[in-house]
């Protein structure tokens, strides 16, 4: 199992009040029925002990008096985070009046169960910096009813990876919570989360009014279930078909039930998400359910929402409720991570407020220096992360991020991080050997992406004159006063999971001199670049006039129709610069062709040889000239590369 994150030494790590020293569950998955047969019912302090285990119960943790127990309120949002949703929240909820600040003195903290698809990752910077929790709602939000364990892992691990890569401050080991799309949970989901190092789930609905709970069925209204560990399996009644309902026990893994909000005015309405009320009716629903918990067992209250539920009036009503609730002693708007950390070591209200994980995130002091991407207005000009947000375009969609774009649009590729990482450098290996007068470099690329370029530098230990005599093979060689530089030829890649060899020989008049004595092959520096594409910021994109074509990385490159037309126009222009009137009709000849490529001159591809004949020029050239035409092409996988065509102009041919 993955090791737990390192303990935090800061009460406000990375601008957020993340609990220090979070302990991930560790144990063996087994059948819940076997656990109950072996240990009997779960009994706190008898066969279940904090901080690792907590029985499902309505009793206040730590046997604290109600008056000394914090009243936690969870405000959570599911699905993608997008600009119009965030604007309304930031104006009315995340920058509330002082009256909305809870017992900690902090603005309300919320939890965002995010999907990677359709999320504006640049906004996550602001969410996380303000002490909110970022959690998983899978990568795609596909219906998970029949997901295998592997499919679940692909979805949740990819969400973690993409969030870390597309933000500047959210580490993947800080994403520890999950909520299933459509609340469709199963043993496959719990197994995936448990084996991949997650701390808790919050997909199970606790319907107090309908008696669906298996815990204390006869309890009175106001006795609500607290989060619990699944050492004895799922302790809520499952509302799904028997074959889908979990049968296993997951030691140390927390379930944070979604306790419904019940209309106590006689309608029988119970809402786990998006209450279908507005105005005074909505306010009454929130206040009634708060009072029933506050005057009961102080079980956490949840307001579980989607962005689509938000309207101006509902945001106003929610904010008014939060301001009203904050007037009560001991109310804390908390995230599940904070609640779990408190339950692992329950403390009275006064002590709870002193805990590091309850402290408020503090914005950096305004600076006259340039803004950095951290979710705050760093330079005091009223704008957040201005000029730092990139737009990334893919075949499947676009996204915004303060970080570099990933290779692919978010997709469920699981724990294979190399499939989603930004390969700014290539993690292959290389060595250089000098045998006699010949030099050989060997490179190995174990990755899943081809390396488009390499550069090897070998320091010189003397100024002895050497000359490269043989034509380098497999690459280029340049001898500088202080070093030998080896690089690839244009268009020659180091294939994924492949190797590459290059070399050359020195010419030396005095055969008794050993080149190996004049180069330090032990101090070789090696740099590799992968097939990532160039990144344009929003301001650059508007002014860019880069020609767009299509190409496919790897085996076969093609230049699209527009690039082909550009080739023709540039070639005609080059010939016209030194044209004379002659009766003969010379042709342009492609001296260096693309590696394993076809040149597309019209709508359909034609071989390079045919393309030569398709380039007639109506004017002659006075002499042989060499011209290089540079094109910028973009592959189907949204990577760009520079492609050069060398053209020879021959007189009379």
N, C-alpha and C positions, 0 to 999 in steps of 0.2 A: 504494500500500500504506500501511496506517496507520503513522505514525512510531513509533519505539521509545519506551518509557516514559522519562521524564527520569531521569538518573543519581541514585541515592540518595546522600545525603550522610551518612546515618546507618547505623551498623553494625546497628542494631536498629530499622529503620523500622516504625512502626505496631505495635510489639510483636512483630515477627517478623523472623527473620534472612533477609530476602529479598535475593538477590544484587544488588549494585549494578551499574547500567549494563548490564542485560541487553540483548543485541543480537539483534534479531529478524532472521529470514532475509530476504534480498532478492535477487531474481534472476528468471529466466524459466523457467517450467515447459517442459520439452521431453521427448521420448521418451528413455528410458534407453538404448535401443539406439543412438540417434544419438550420445549422449554417449560411449558406449564405442567406437563406430566412429571418432569424432573424436579422443578423448584416450587410448584404450586403457584398460587396467585402472587402477583407482584406486591411486595410490602416494603414501603419506604423505611430504611433503617434496619431492615431484617435481611432481605436478599437483594436490595437495590440501594446503592449509596451514591450520594452526590460526591464529586462533580460529574462522574461518568454516567450515572443512571438516575432517572427520575420516573416514578410510576405515574401513569395517567390518573389524574385526580382533580377534584374540585377544591381540595384543601389548599390553603395558602402555603406556599413554600417556606420552609424554615419555621413553621408554626408561629409566624409573626402575627401580632394583633392587627386587625384590619386597619386601625387608625395609623399604624406604622408601616403599612404596605403601600408601595407606589401603585398608582393606577396608570397602567400603560395603555396608550392608544396607538394602534398601528394604522397609518394611512398608506396604502399601497396602490401602485398602478401597474397594470399588465400591458404587454405588447410594445410596439415600437415607440420611441421618443422622437417627436418631430417638432418643427419650429412653431407652428401655430398653437399647438398644445402647450409648449413650454412658455410662450409669450404670456398667455393668460395666467398660468400658474406663477410665473416669476413676478407678475404685476400684483397678483391678489393673494397668493398663498405663501410664496417663498420669501417675500419681503413684507411680512404682515406688520401691523401695528404692535407696539410694545406689549399691549394687552394679551396678544396671542402667545407670548413667550411663556413656556411652561416652568415647572419648578426648578429646572436646571438653569433658567435664564436664557436658554437657546431658542432660536426660531424652530418651528416644528420640523422634525426630521422624518423623512419618508423613505419608502422602499420601492425600487423600480425593478420589476421583473421584466427584463427586456428580451426582445427578439433581435437578432443581429440584422436580419433583413429589414429594410426600410427605416432603420434607426439613423438619426443624425448624430454621429459619434462626437462631433465637436461640442454638442450640448451636454454630453455625459460629463465633460470636464467640469461644467458648472454644477451639475447634480452632485457629483462626488465631492467636490471641494467644499460644499456646504454641509457635509456630514451625513448625507443621505446614503443609503445602502444600494449598491448595484447587484442584482441577482439575475438568475437565469429563467427565461421563459422559452428556451430552446432557440436554435438558430433560425428555423423557418416557420415555426408555428403550424407545421403539418399535423394532421390528426394522428395522435400517437397510440390509438387504441390497440393496434396490432404490432407495435414496434417490438423488435427483438432487443435484447440487451445491447448488442452492438449498435443498432440504430439509435437507441437512446444515448449511448456514449458519443456517437458521432455528433448528435445534436447538441448535447450540453457541453462537451469538451470544446467544440468549435466556437460556441458562444463565448466561452472563457478566452480562448486564444484570440479571436477577432477583437474582443473588447480590449485586451491588453495591447494588441498591436496597433489599434486604431485610436487609442487615447495616449496621453502622455503621463497620466498619473494613476491609472487603475491597474494594479497588478492582478494576474490571474488567481493567485493564491488568496486574494481578498474577495473573490467571488465564491461564496460558500453556500448560498441559498438557492432554492429552486421552486418554481410553481409550474405544474404541467399545463400545456394548452388544453382548453376545455375541461380542465381539472380531471383529465383522464389518467389516473394513476394505475399502477399494476406492480407485481413483483419484478417484472423486467425493469421498470423504472427505478425502483428502490435498489435493486441489485447494481444497476449501472452507477447510480449516485454513490452508493456505499463503496464500490470498488474503485471509483475514480476520485475519491477524496473529498466528498462534499460533507457539510455539517448538518444541514437540515432541509426538510421539504415543507411546503405550505400549500398543499393541494387538496387536503381532506376537509370536507365540510362537516361542521358540528352543528346539527340542527336541533337546538334546545327544545323548541316548541313542539316538534313532532315526535319526540322520544326516540330519535334514531341513534342516540349515543348508547354505547354499551357500558358506560361508566355512570354509576349512581343514577339509574333510570328514574328513581323516585324523588330526586332532589327538587327543591323548590326553585321557582324562578329567582334569578339572581345568583345562583351557584353555577358558575361557568367553568368550563374545562381550561386548565393551564396547559402549556406545551409539555411534552413528555418525550422520553427516549423510547425507541421501539425494541427494547430488550425482550419484551413479551409480544412483539408484533404490533399490528394495527389495533388500537383500542377504541376506534370509532366504528359505528356500523357502516358497512360498505354499501353504497347505493347502486352498485353495478352488478352485472351478472356474476354468478358464483365463480365462473372460470377466470374472470378478470380480477377478482378481489384478492389482495395479498394474503399469502399463507405463511410467509417467513418472518423471522425475527432478525433485527439488525441492531446489535448491541452498540449503544452509545450514539446512535443516529437519532436526531431530534425530529419530531413532527410538531409543527406549529399550526394547530387547527384553525380553519377559517370559521370562527363562530359567527352565526348569522345575527342580523339585526331584526328583531321581531316587532311588528306593529301591535302594541298592547291595547289598541282602541277597538278591537273587536273584529278586524278584517281577517285575522289569521295569516296575514302576509308575513313571509320570512324571506329576507334577501341576503344571500351571501355576497352578491356583487351587484353594483349599479342599481340601487333602489329606484324604482320607477315613480318617484315622487319629486315634487318641486315645492319651492316656497315654504310656507308655514308647515305644511305636512311633512316635508323633508326635515325641517328643523325639529319638529316634534319627535320624529322617529329617532334621530340622533340623540336628543336629550333624554328621552325615555330609556333608551338602551344604556346610555352612560350612567344614569342614576341607578339603574338596576344592578349594574356591576359595582359602581362606587359604593353603594350602600349594601352590597352583597359580599362576595368573596374576592372582589377586586381582580377577577379574571380579566386578562387583556381584552380590550375592545378593538374590533377591526372595522375599518372603512375601506372596502376593497372595490377599486374602480378601474375602468378603462378610460383612455383619453377621449373616446367618442362620447362618453357620458357627460363630459364637461360642457357646460354652457356658462355664460356670464352670471346668470341668476343662481345656478347651482354652486359655482365657485364662491359667490357671495354668501350663500347660505352655509356652505361648509366652513368658510373662514369665520363667520359669525359664531358657529357652533364651537370652533376651536378656541376662539377668544373667550367664550363663555366657560368652556371646560377648563381652560387654563387658570381661571379664578379659584378653582378648587385646590385644596392643599394636596400636594403629592402627585399631581398629574404630570406625566411625562409622555410626550409624543416620541415614541421610540421605534427602532427597527427590530426585527426578529433577532438579529445578532446581538443587540444590546440586551434584549429580554433574556436570551439564553445565557449570556454572560452573567447577568444578575441572578438567574435561577441556579447557576452552578455554585453560587455563594450568596444566598439571599441576605440582604441587609436592610435595616430600617431606612426610612426615607432620608433622614439627615445624613447617614453614612453613605447611602447610595449617591447622593448629590456630590460627594467628594471623590467618587471613583473616577479614574482617568478616562474610562470609556464613556462617561457622561458629560465630559467637558465640551464646550462649544468650539467649533472650528473658527479660527481667526483669520480674516483676510490679511494679506501682506500690506505693509504700509505703502501708500502711493509713492512712486519713484518717477523721477524725470527721465529715467532710462527707457529703452524700448519695452513694449509689452511682451510678456512671455505667455505661452499657452498653458494656463493653469486654472482657468475658469473664473478668474477675478479681473477686476479693472485695476491693473497694476500701476498705470501711470496717471490715474485720476482724471481721465478725459471723458468718462461716462460710457466708454465702450469696453466690451470684454473680448479679449483675444483678437482684436481687430488686425486685419492684414495677415493673419496666421492660419486661416482656415483654407484647406485645399479641397477642391472638388475632384472626385475620382469617378471616372466613367468606365462602365463595363457593358458587355452585351446584355446582361440581365438587369442593369439598372445603374443608378448613381448613388454616391454617398459623400458625406462631408466629414472631414477629420482634420485635427491639428497635426496629426502624425503623417508619415509617408503612407501612400496608398499600398494596399496589399496586392499580391499578384492576381487574386480572384475576388469577385464579388462574394460576400459571405455565403457559404454553403456548408452542409454538414459533412466535413471530412474527418471529424473525430480528433484523436490525439496525435495524428500525424502533423505535427506543428510545421514541418518543412513545406507542407502543402499550402499553408496560409501565410507564412512569414514573409516579411520584406527582405529579400536576399540582397541587402546592400553590398555585402561581400560574400564570397564563396568560401565555404569551410573545407575545401579540399586540401590535399597535401602535395608537395613537390620536393624534389631533390636535384642537385646539380653535381655532376662528377666530371673531373678532368683526367683523362687517360692519355698520356703522351701529349700529342698536339691537338687532340680532339675533345670537344666539350659535348656532354649530353645531359639534357634535362628531362626528368620523368615526372609526370603529373597524374594524379588520381582524383577523380571526382565521385565521391560516394553518394552525392545528393540526388534529389529527384528533379532537379532543374539543370539544364545545360549551362556551362560557364561560357559567356560570350567573349571574354578577354582575360588574358593573364599578363603579368609583368613581373619578371624576376630580375633582381639586382644582386650582382656578386661584387663585393668590394675588391679593389685592387690593393695590393700590399707594396707595390713598387711602381715606378714610372717607366719600367722597361718597355721598349717599343714593340708592339705586336701588330700584326696585320691579319685580318680575317681573309683567308685565301679561298676557301670553298664556299659555294653558295649555300647558305643555311637551309636546312630541310626541316619542315614541320613548323617553321616560325621565322622570326626576324631576329638578327643580332646586331648590336651597336656597341662599339668599344669607345667609352668615354675616358677622360683623363683619370677619373677616380673610381670607375666601376664598369662592369660589363652588364649590359641590359639585354635581356631576352624577352621577346613578346610574340604574340600570335600574329599570323597574317590576317588581314581583314576578312571577315566572314568565316574563319576557321574556328570552330567552337570545340570545347572539351565536353563531349557528350555526357548526358546524365548517366550516372553509375558506370562511367567509362574511364579510359586512360588516354594519355596523349604523350608523345615523345617528340623531341626536337633536338637539333644539334648542328654543329659545324666544326671546321678544323682551322687552326691557326697556320699561317705561313711564317716561318722563322728561319733566317739565314744561318744562324749558329745552332746547329742541332743539339748542342750540349746543354742548352737552356731548357728547363722543364717548366712549362706554363703553370703547372699546378703549384709551383713555389711562389707565384706572383699574384695569386687570387685566393681569397679567403672563402672557401666554399662552406665553412662552418657558420659563417655570418650572413648567409643568404637571406634576403627579405623577399617575400612572395605576396603578391596581391592579385586577387581574382575578382572579377565582376560577373554577376549573374545576369540572366536575361530579363531583368526588371525593365520597366518602361520609364521614360522621362516624365517628370512630374511638373505640371504647370499649375501655378496658383490662379485663382479666379481673375486677378488683374491681368496676368500674362495671357490667359486664355483668350480674353476678348481681343487682344492685339496680335495674337499669333496668326501667321499666314502659312503655317507649315502645310505642305501638300500631304494629303491623306490618300493612302492606298490600302491594300490588304496584303498580308503575308502570313505565313504560318511557320512558327518556330520549329527548328529541328531539321527534318529530312528535306523539306521542299519549300522553297520560297517563291512567291509570285508577286509581281507588281501589278496593281490594279489598273483599270482602264484609264483613270485620270493620270496616274503616274506615267503610263505608256504614252499618253498624248504629250505630257510635259517633256518626255525624252525626245520625242520627234521634234517638238518646237525648239528645244535647246540645241539639238544637233543641226537643225536647219540654220539657226542663228550663228552657230560656230562656223559653219561653212561659208555663210554670207560675209563674214568678217574679212576673208581673204579670197573672195570669189573673183574670177575673171570670166569674161564671155568666151566660151569655147563650145565647140560642137559636141564634144564627148560628154558622157554622163557618168562621173565617178560615183562611187558608193561609199558609205561609211561602213567600216568593218569593226565588229566588236572584238577587241584584242583580248580582253579578259572577261570571260563569261561568269555568270553566277554559279556557285557550287550547287550541283543537283537542283537546278532551277529551270523555270520556263519564263520567258519574257512575254508578257501579255500586251499585245499591241491593239487588239480590238476587244470585242466583248468576250470572245472565246480565247483560251490559251493557244499559243503556237510555239513550237520548239524554237530554241535560240537560232538554229541554222536557218529556219524559215524567216525568222525576224530580221536576219541580215538582209535578205532579199527584199524585205518589206520597207527598207529605208532608202529609197532612191533620192538623190539630190539633183536638182535641176541645174545647178551651177558647178563649174569645175573648181578645183583647188590648185594653187600654184606650187605647193610643196607638201611634203608629208608632215603632218602636225599631230601631236597627241593632246587630247583634251579629256578631262575627267568631269563627269556630271554627277553631282551628289543629290541623292533623294532621301527624304525621310519617309519611312513606311511604318505602318502600324499593323501588328499581327492580329489574327483573330482573337488572341488571348490578351489583347490590349497592351502589347509590349512594342516599343518602338526601337528602331535600329537605323544606323546610317548605312546606306548601300551606295557604292560608287561604281560607275560604269566608265571604263576607259575606252576611248574612241580614237581610231586612227583614220586620218584623211590622206588618201593616196592620190597623187596626180595621175590622171589618165586611166584610172582603173575603176 
